[in-house]
Amino acid sequence: MSDNRLVYSTEVGRIDTKVTKQEVTAQTFKDGFIRIERQTKGRKGKGVMLVVGIDSQQHDLKKLAKTLKSKMGQGGALKDGIIEIQGDDRQKLKQILEALKFKVKIAGG
């Protein structure tokens, strides 16, 4: 199934302009809030919390991820501008982020 669209040229390189879900969620939100989402998809039923919407220009995400993992006492990772924290204690994570002067919303159910 070919859609015949140009994705690479030897003159200019990659041309494909598809935006992935990760790129969309890595952007900051207009209301200034960051979101805490819960995700289990592709993780064999194990839940992780995703901290989405932090501006990487203003904050050191690597340092922030380390701080959050330490205060939560759980593992995690930083992938594509999204901080992943293992487990599902979104209220505790929200309190920690609010103590760090972030405006936080819990997204999803």
Secondary structure by P-SEA (a helix, b strand, c coil): ccccccccccccccccccccaaaaaaccccccbbbbbbbccccccbbbbbbccccccccaaaaaaaaaaaaacbbbbbcccbbbbcccaaaaaaaaaaaaccccccccc
